[in-house]
């Protein structure tokens, strides 16, 4: 059996989403590339302790059968571009983002 190397994403920072887009805007970002805004807390070395991020959601995978919980990925467009991965709950409009390499 051939083993393949798995490259882990390097996580730079993780922040808590305290407010994000409604489900409609979430879907429009995913399918049409519309920028949406996440309000976050908990920055550190790369991000201020709190603020807003302009993002485009490029990928979403249902986290469970509720159609309200999503594993997401995309790009942040504050002062350049930065890829991210995370989790977002459209009903509560909360979650987290991890800045990745």
N, CA, C and O atoms as a GROMACS GRO file, in nm:
protein
  404
    1UNK      N    1   0.084  -0.117   0.000
    1UNK     CA    2   0.000   0.000   0.000
    1UNK      C    3   0.089   0.125   0.000
    1UNK      O    4   0.181   0.136   0.081
    2UNK      N    5   0.062   0.215  -0.089
    2UNK     CA    6   0.140   0.337  -0.102
    2UNK      C    7   0.090   0.442  -0.002
    2UNK      O    8  -0.029   0.471   0.006
    3UNK      N    9   0.184   0.498   0.072
    3UNK     CA   10   0.148   0.605   0.165
    3UNK      C   11   0.174   0.739   0.098
    3UNK      O   12   0.277   0.759   0.034
    4UNK      N   13   0.079   0.830   0.114
    4UNK     CA   14   0.095   0.964   0.059
    4UNK      C   15   0.118   1.062   0.172
    4UNK      O   16   0.060   1.050   0.280
    5UNK      N   17   0.204   1.159   0.147
    5UNK     CA   18   0.230   1.262   0.247
    5UNK      C   19   0.111   1.356   0.254
    5UNK      O   20   0.056   1.397   0.152
    6UNK      N   21   0.072   1.388   0.375
    6UNK     CA   22  -0.039   1.482   0.396
    6UNK      C   23   0.021   1.610   0.450
    6UNK      O   24   0.088   1.610   0.553
    7UNK      N   25  -0.004   1.719   0.380
    7UNK     CA   26   0.047   1.848   0.422
    7UNK      C   27  -0.056   1.916   0.511
    7UNK      O   28  -0.169   1.942   0.469
    8UNK      N   29  -0.018   1.945   0.633
    8UNK     CA   30  -0.107   2.015   0.725
    8UNK      C   31  -0.098   2.164   0.699
    8UNK      O   32   0.008   2.218   0.670
    9UNK      N   33  -0.212   2.230   0.710
    9UNK     CA   34  -0.214   2.375   0.696
    9UNK      C   35  -0.150   2.437   0.819
    9UNK      O   36  -0.176   2.394   0.932
   10UNK      N   37  -0.067   2.537   0.800
   10UNK     CA   38  -0.008   2.609   0.911
   10UNK      C   39  -0.106   2.715   0.957
   10UNK      O   40  -0.146   2.801   0.879
   11UNK      N   41  -0.146   2.709   1.082
   11UNK     CA   42  -0.241   2.804   1.138
   11UNK      C   43  -0.163   2.919   1.202
   11UNK      O   44  -0.080   2.897   1.290
   12UNK      N   45  -0.191   3.040   1.157
   12UNK     CA   46  -0.124   3.157   1.212
   12UNK      C   47  -0.197   3.211   1.334
   12UNK      O   48  -0.134   3.252   1.432
   13UNK      N   49  -0.329   3.210   1.327
   13UNK     CA   50  -0.408   3.273   1.431
   13UNK      C   51  -0.551   3.225   1.420
   13UNK      O   52  -0.599   3.194   1.312
   14UNK      N   53  -0.619   3.221   1.534
   14UNK     CA   54  -0.760   3.183   1.534
   14UNK      C   55  -0.838   3.292   1.606
   14UNK      O   56  -0.796   3.340   1.711
   15UNK      N   57  -0.952   3.330   1.548
   15UNK     CA   58  -1.036   3.433   1.609
   15UNK      C   59  -1.179   3.381   1.619
   15UNK      O   60  -1.221   3.294   1.543
   16UNK      N   61  -1.252   3.436   1.714
   16UNK     CA   62  -1.391   3.400   1.736
   16UNK      C   63  -1.480   3.496   1.658
   16UNK      O   64  -1.466   3.618   1.670
   17UNK      N   65  -1.573   3.442   1.577
   17UNK     CA   66  -1.670   3.525   1.506
   17UNK      C   67  -1.784   3.554   1.602
   17UNK      O   68  -1.849   3.462   1.652
   18UNK      N   69  -1.809   3.682   1.629
   18UNK     CA   70  -1.917   3.720   1.719
   18UNK      C   71  -2.040   3.770   1.644
   18UNK      O   72  -2.149   3.778   1.699
   19UNK      N   73  -2.021   3.804   1.516
   19UNK     CA   74  -2.133   3.842   1.430
   19UNK      C   75  -2.090   3.823   1.285
   19UNK      O   76  -1.978   3.856   1.247
   20UNK      N   77  -2.181   3.769   1.205
   20UNK     CA   78  -2.149   3.744   1.066
   20UNK      C   79  -2.272   3.762   0.978
   20UNK      O   80  -2.376   3.808   1.025
   21UNK      N   81  -2.260   3.724   0.852
   21UNK     CA   82  -2.368   3.746   0.757
   21UNK      C   83  -2.488   3.654   0.782
   21UNK      O   84  -2.475   3.545   0.838
   22UNK      N   85  -2.604   3.701   0.739
   22UNK     CA   86  -2.724   3.618   0.741
   22UNK      C   87  -2.706   3.506   0.638
   22UNK      O   88  -2.616   3.512   0.554
   23UNK      N   89  -2.789   3.404   0.646
   23UNK     CA   90  -2.776   3.288   0.559
   23UNK      C   91  -2.780   3.325   0.411
   23UNK      O   92  -2.705   3.270   0.332
   24UNK      N   93  -2.868   3.419   0.373
   24UNK     CA   94  -2.878   3.461   0.233
   24UNK      C   95  -2.745   3.518   0.184
   24UNK      O   96  -2.696   3.479   0.078
   25UNK      N   97  -2.685   3.610   0.260
   25UNK     CA   98  -2.558   3.671   0.221
   25UNK      C   99  -2.444   3.568   0.224
   25UNK      O  100  -2.353   3.575   0.141
   26UNK      N  101  -2.450   3.475   0.318
   26UNK     CA  102  -2.353   3.366   0.323
   26UNK      C  103  -2.355   3.287   0.191
   26UNK      O  104  -2.250   3.259   0.133
   27UNK      N  105  -2.474   3.252   0.146
   27UNK     CA  106  -2.488   3.175   0.022
   27UNK      C  107  -2.444   3.258  -0.100
   27UNK      O  108  -2.379   3.205  -0.190
   28UNK      N  109  -2.480   3.385  -0.104
   28UNK     CA  110  -2.439   3.473  -0.215
   28UNK      C  111  -2.286   3.485  -0.220
   28UNK      O  112  -2.228   3.485  -0.328
   29UNK      N  113  -2.222   3.494  -0.104
   29UNK     CA  114  -2.076   3.498  -0.102
   29UNK      C  115  -2.018   3.369  -0.159
   29UNK      O  116  -1.924   3.372  -0.238
   30UNK      N  117  -2.075   3.257  -0.119
   30UNK     CA  118  -2.026   3.128  -0.165
   30UNK      C  119  -2.043   3.110  -0.316
   30UNK      O  120  -1.950   3.063  -0.382
   31UNK      N  121  -2.158   3.147  -0.370
   31UNK     CA  122  -2.186   3.119  -0.511
   31UNK      C  123  -2.154   3.234  -0.606
   31UNK      O  124  -2.125   3.210  -0.723
   32UNK      N  125  -2.158   3.359  -0.557
   32UNK     CA  126  -2.132   3.473  -0.646
   32UNK      C  127  -2.006   3.551  -0.611
   32UNK      O  128  -1.972   3.645  -0.682
   33UNK      N  129  -1.936   3.514  -0.504
   33UNK     CA  130  -1.813   3.583  -0.469
   33UNK      C  131  -1.832   3.717  -0.402
   33UNK      O  132  -1.738   3.797  -0.397
   34UNK      N  133  -1.953   3.745  -0.349
   34UNK     CA  134  -1.978   3.871  -0.279
   34UNK      C  135  -1.898   3.874  -0.149
   34UNK      O  136  -1.889   3.774  -0.078
   35UNK      N  137  -1.839   3.988  -0.120
   35UNK     CA  138  -1.768   4.004   0.007
   35UNK      C  139  -1.870   4.023   0.118
   35UNK      O  140  -1.967   4.097   0.104
   36UNK      N  141  -1.846   3.956   0.229
   36UNK     CA  142  -1.928   3.970   0.348
   36UNK      C  143  -1.837   4.007   0.464
   36UNK      O  144  -1.715   3.999   0.453
   37UNK      N  145  -1.897   4.047   0.575
   37UNK     CA  146  -1.820   4.096   0.688
   37UNK      C  147  -1.840   4.006   0.810
   37UNK      O  148  -1.952   3.972   0.846
   38UNK      N  149  -1.729   3.970   0.873
   38UNK     CA  150  -1.731   3.900   1.001
   38UNK      C  151  -1.675   3.995   1.107
   38UNK      O  152  -1.568   4.053   1.088
   39UNK      N  153  -1.746   4.010   1.218
   39UNK     CA  154  -1.695   4.082   1.334
   39UNK      C  155  -1.632   3.977   1.424
   39UNK      O  156  -1.693   3.874   1.453
   40UNK      N  157  -1.510   4.004   1.470
   40UNK     CA  158  -1.436   3.902   1.546
   40UNK      C  159  -1.380   3.958   1.676
   40UNK      O  160  -1.373   4.079   1.696
   41UNK      N  161  -1.342   3.865   1.763
   41UNK     CA  162  -1.269   3.894   1.886
   41UNK      C  163  -1.155   3.795   1.898
   41UNK      O  164  -1.162   3.684   1.844
   42UNK      N  165  -1.050   3.836   1.968
   42UNK     CA  166  -0.944   3.741   2.001
   42UNK      C  167  -0.825   3.742   1.909
   42UNK      O  168  -0.755   3.640   1.900
   43UNK      N  169  -0.798   3.851   1.840
   43UNK     CA  170  -0.680   3.857   1.756
   43UNK      C  171  -0.553   3.849   1.840
   43UNK      O  172  -0.560   3.839   1.963
   44UNK      N  173  -0.442   3.853   1.776
   44UNK     CA  174  -0.315   3.842   1.849
   44UNK      C  175  -0.203   3.905   1.770
   44UNK      O  176  -0.201   4.026   1.749
   45UNK      N  177  -0.111   3.823   1.725
   45UNK     CA  178   0.008   3.871   1.655
   45UNK      C  179  -0.025   3.932   1.519
   45UNK      O  180   0.036   4.032   1.481
   46UNK      N  181  -0.119   3.875   1.445
   46UNK     CA  182  -0.148   3.920   1.309
   46UNK      C  183  -0.270   4.011   1.299
   46UNK      O  184  -0.279   4.094   1.208
   47UNK      N  185  -0.365   3.995   1.391
   47UNK     CA  186  -0.488   4.075   1.388
   47UNK      C  187  -0.504   4.150   1.520
   47UNK      O  188  -0.459   4.105   1.625
   48UNK      N  189  -0.569   4.266   1.512
   48UNK     CA  190  -0.599   4.341   1.634
   48UNK      C  191  -0.687   4.254   1.725
   48UNK      O  192  -0.743   4.155   1.679
   49UNK      N  193  -0.699   4.288   1.853
   49UNK     CA  194  -0.780   4.206   1.945
   49UNK      C  195  -0.927   4.194   1.906
   49UNK      O  196  -0.993   4.097   1.944
   50UNK      N  197  -0.978   4.289   1.831
   50UNK     CA  198  -1.115   4.280   1.780
   50UNK      C  199  -1.127   4.368   1.658
   50UNK      O  200  -1.049   4.461   1.639
   51UNK      N  201  -1.226   4.338   1.574
   51UNK     CA  202  -1.243   4.417   1.453
   51UNK      C  203  -1.336   4.349   1.355
   51UNK      O  204  -1.413   4.260   1.391
   52UNK      N  205  -1.328   4.392   1.230
   52UNK     CA  206  -1.412   4.339   1.124
   52UNK      C  207  -1.323   4.290   1.010
   52UNK      O  208  -1.220   4.349   0.979
   53UNK      N  209  -1.364   4.179   0.949
   53UNK     CA  210  -1.291   4.121   0.837
   53UNK      C  211  -1.382   4.115   0.716
   53UNK      O  212  -1.496   4.068   0.725
   54UNK      N  213  -1.333   4.162   0.600
   54UNK     CA  214  -1.403   4.147   0.473
   54UNK      C  215  -1.356   4.016   0.412
   54UNK      O  216  -1.237   3.997   0.389
   55UNK      N  217  -1.450   3.926   0.386
   55UNK     CA  218  -1.413   3.794   0.336
   55UNK      C  219  -1.500   3.752   0.218
   55UNK      O  220  -1.610   3.803   0.199
   56UNK      N  221  -1.448   3.659   0.140
   56UNK     CA  222  -1.526   3.587   0.040
   56UNK      C  223  -1.517   3.440   0.079
   56UNK      O  224  -1.409   3.386   0.102
   57UNK      N  225  -1.632   3.376   0.086
   57UNK     CA  226  -1.639   3.235   0.121
   57UNK      C  227  -1.628   3.155  -0.008
   57UNK      O  228  -1.713   3.165  -0.096
   58UNK      N  229  -1.522   3.075  -0.019
   58UNK     CA  230  -1.497   2.995  -0.140
   58UNK      C  231  -1.544   2.851  -0.128
   58UNK      O  232  -1.568   2.785  -0.229
   59UNK      N  233  -1.558   2.803  -0.006
   59UNK     CA  234  -1.599   2.664   0.013
   59UNK      C  235  -1.680   2.650   0.140
   59UNK      O  236  -1.654   2.717   0.239
   60UNK      N  237  -1.778   2.561   0.137
   60UNK     CA  238  -1.859   2.531   0.255
   60UNK      C  239  -1.900   2.385   0.251
   60UNK      O  240  -1.941   2.333   0.147
   61UNK      N  241  -1.889   2.320   0.363
   61UNK     CA  242  -1.928   2.181   0.377
   61UNK      C  243  -2.022   2.172   0.497
   61UNK      O  244  -1.991   2.224   0.604
   62UNK      N  245  -2.137   2.107   0.479
   62UNK     CA  246  -2.231   2.090   0.590
   62UNK      C  247  -2.161   2.017   0.704
   62UNK      O  248  -2.104   1.910   0.683
   63UNK      N  249  -2.166   2.075   0.823
   63UNK     CA  250  -2.100   2.015   0.938
   63UNK      C  251  -2.189   1.908   1.001
   63UNK      O  252  -2.139   1.811   1.058
   64UNK      N  253  -2.319   1.925   0.989
   64UNK     CA  254  -2.415   1.827   1.038
   64UNK      C  255  -2.539   1.833   0.948
   64UNK      O  256  -2.535   1.898   0.843
   65UNK      N  257  -2.645   1.770   0.985
   65UNK     CA  258  -2.765   1.766   0.901
   65UNK      C  259  -2.858   1.885   0.917
   65UNK      O  260  -2.964   1.887   0.854
   66UNK      N  261  -2.822   1.983   0.998
   66UNK     CA  262  -2.911   2.097   1.026
   66UNK      C  263  -2.920   2.198   0.913
   66UNK      O  264  -3.016   2.275   0.906
   67UNK      N  265  -2.821   2.200   0.824
   67UNK     CA  266  -2.808   2.302   0.719
   67UNK      C  267  -2.792   2.443   0.778
   67UNK      O  268  -2.823   2.543   0.714
   68UNK      N  269  -2.742   2.447   0.900
   68UNK     CA  270  -2.713   2.573   0.968
   68UNK      C  271  -2.568   2.579   1.015
   68UNK      O  272  -2.519   2.687   1.050
   69UNK      N  273  -2.498   2.466   1.017
   69UNK     CA  274  -2.359   2.458   1.065
   69UNK      C  275  -2.268   2.422   0.949
   69UNK      O  276  -2.292   2.324   0.879
   70UNK      N  277  -2.162   2.503   0.928
   70UNK     CA  278  -2.079   2.490   0.809
   70UNK      C  279  -1.930   2.494   0.842
   70UNK      O  280  -1.886   2.577   0.922
   71UNK      N  281  -1.854   2.405   0.782
   71UNK     CA  282  -1.709   2.417   0.778
   71UNK      C  283  -1.678   2.500   0.654
   71UNK      O  284  -1.719   2.464   0.543
   72UNK      N  285  -1.608   2.610   0.672
   72UNK     CA  286  -1.590   2.706   0.562
   72UNK      C  287  -1.443   2.731   0.532
   72UNK      O  288  -1.355   2.705   0.614
   73UNK      N  289  -1.419   2.783   0.412
   73UNK     CA  290  -1.286   2.829   0.373
   73UNK      C  291  -1.305   2.947   0.278
   73UNK      O  292  -1.411   2.964   0.217
   74UNK      N  293  -1.202   3.028   0.267
   74UNK     CA  294  -1.211   3.143   0.179
   74UNK      C  295  -1.091   3.234   0.192
   74UNK      O  296  -0.983   3.192   0.233
   75UNK      N  297  -1.113   3.359   0.155
   75UNK     CA  298  -1.007   3.460   0.157
   75UNK      C  299  -1.051   3.582   0.235
   75UNK      O  300  -1.165   3.627   0.224
   76UNK      N  301  -0.960   3.636   0.314
   76UNK     CA  302  -0.980   3.762   0.385
   76UNK      C  303  -0.916   3.871   0.301
   76UNK      O  304  -0.806   3.853   0.249
   77UNK      N  305  -0.984   3.985   0.287
   77UNK     CA  306  -0.936   4.094   0.203
   77UNK      C  307  -0.908   4.221   0.280
   77UNK      O  308  -0.932   4.330   0.227
   78UNK      N  309  -0.858   4.213   0.401
   78UNK     CA  310  -0.817   4.330   0.477
   78UNK      C  311  -0.666   4.345   0.458
   78UNK      O  312  -0.590   4.256   0.495
   79UNK      N  313  -0.622   4.454   0.401
   79UNK     CA  314  -0.478   4.481   0.382
   79UNK      C  315  -0.409   4.362   0.316
   79UNK      O  316  -0.321   4.300   0.375
   80UNK      N  317  -0.448   4.332   0.194
   80UNK     CA  318  -0.394   4.218   0.122
   80UNK      C  319  -0.492   4.101   0.129
   80UNK      O  320  -0.608   4.119   0.165
   81UNK      N  321  -0.444   3.984   0.095
   81UNK     CA  322  -0.531   3.866   0.101
   81UNK      C  323  -0.470   3.761   0.192
   81UNK      O  324  -0.348   3.746   0.198
   82UNK      N  325  -0.555   3.690   0.261
   82UNK     CA  326  -0.511   3.586   0.353
   82UNK      C  327  -0.613   3.472   0.351
   82UNK      O  328  -0.731   3.496   0.375
   83UNK      N  329  -0.569   3.349   0.322
   83UNK     CA  330  -0.664   3.238   0.325
   83UNK      C  331  -0.706   3.204   0.469
   83UNK      O  332  -0.632   3.226   0.564
   84UNK      N  333  -0.827   3.151   0.481
   84UNK     CA  334  -0.875   3.109   0.611
   84UNK      C  335  -0.955   2.979   0.598
   84UNK      O  336  -1.000   2.942   0.490
   85UNK      N  337  -0.970   2.913   0.712
   85UNK     CA  338  -1.061   2.800   0.729
   85UNK      C  339  -1.136   2.826   0.857
   85UNK      O  340  -1.091   2.902   0.942
   86UNK      N  341  -1.250   2.763   0.872
   86UNK     CA  342  -1.322   2.784   0.996
   86UNK      C  343  -1.455   2.713   1.003
   86UNK      O  344  -1.482   2.619   0.928
   87UNK      N  345  -1.535   2.760   1.095
   87UNK     CA  346  -1.668   2.706   1.121
   87UNK      C  347  -1.763   2.824   1.138
   87UNK      O  348  -1.728   2.923   1.202
   88UNK      N  349  -1.883   2.813   1.081
   88UNK     CA  350  -1.982   2.920   1.092
   88UNK      C  351  -2.120   2.861   1.108
   88UNK      O  352  -2.157   2.767   1.037
   89UNK      N  353  -2.196   2.916   1.203
   89UNK     CA  354  -2.333   2.870   1.228
   89UNK      C  355  -2.427   2.982   1.184
   89UNK      O  356  -2.434   3.086   1.248
   90UNK      N  357  -2.500   2.959   1.075
   90UNK     CA  358  -2.580   3.067   1.016
   90UNK      C  359  -2.699   3.107   1.103
   90UNK      O  360  -2.742   3.222   1.095
   91UNK      N  361  -2.753   3.019   1.183
   91UNK     CA  362  -2.866   3.056   1.269
   91UNK      C  363  -2.821   3.153   1.379
   91UNK      O  364  -2.887   3.254   1.404
   92UNK      N  365  -2.708   3.121   1.444
   92UNK     CA  366  -2.658   3.207   1.552
   92UNK      C  367  -2.568   3.318   1.500
   92UNK      O  368  -2.544   3.417   1.570
   93UNK      N  369  -2.517   3.301   1.375
   93UNK     CA  370  -2.426   3.396   1.312
   93UNK      C  371  -2.296   3.412   1.390
   93UNK      O  372  -2.244   3.522   1.408
   94UNK      N  373  -2.246   3.297   1.438
   94UNK     CA  374  -2.122   3.293   1.517
   94UNK      C  375  -2.037   3.175   1.470
   94UNK      O  376  -2.085   3.086   1.399
   95UNK      N  377  -1.911   3.175   1.510
   95UNK     CA  378  -1.821   3.067   1.474
   95UNK      C  379  -1.677   3.102   1.503
   95UNK      O  380  -1.649   3.174   1.600
   96UNK      N  381  -1.586   3.053   1.421
   96UNK     CA  382  -1.445   3.090   1.435
   96UNK      C  383  -1.376   3.083   1.299
   96UNK      O  384  -1.422   3.014   1.208
   97UNK      N  385  -1.266   3.155   1.286
   97UNK     CA  386  -1.182   3.153   1.168
   97UNK      C  387  -1.039   3.125   1.209
   97UNK      O  388  -0.992   3.173   1.312
   98UNK      N  389  -0.970   3.047   1.127
   98UNK     CA  390  -0.826   3.023   1.144
   98UNK      C  391  -0.756   3.078   1.022
   98UNK      O  392  -0.787   3.039   0.909
   99UNK      N  393  -0.662   3.168   1.042
   99UNK     CA  394  -0.578   3.217   0.934
   99UNK      C  395  -0.477   3.107   0.902
   99UNK      O  396  -0.406   3.060   0.991
  100UNK      N  397  -0.471   3.066   0.776
  100UNK     CA  398  -0.382   2.957   0.738
  100UNK      C  399  -0.287   3.001   0.628
  100UNK      O  400  -0.306   3.105   0.564
  101UNK      N  401  -0.185   2.922   0.607
  101UNK     CA  402  -0.085   2.950   0.504
  101UNK      C  403  -0.133   2.899   0.370
  101UNK      O  404  -0.063   2.914   0.269
   0.00000   0.00000   0.00000
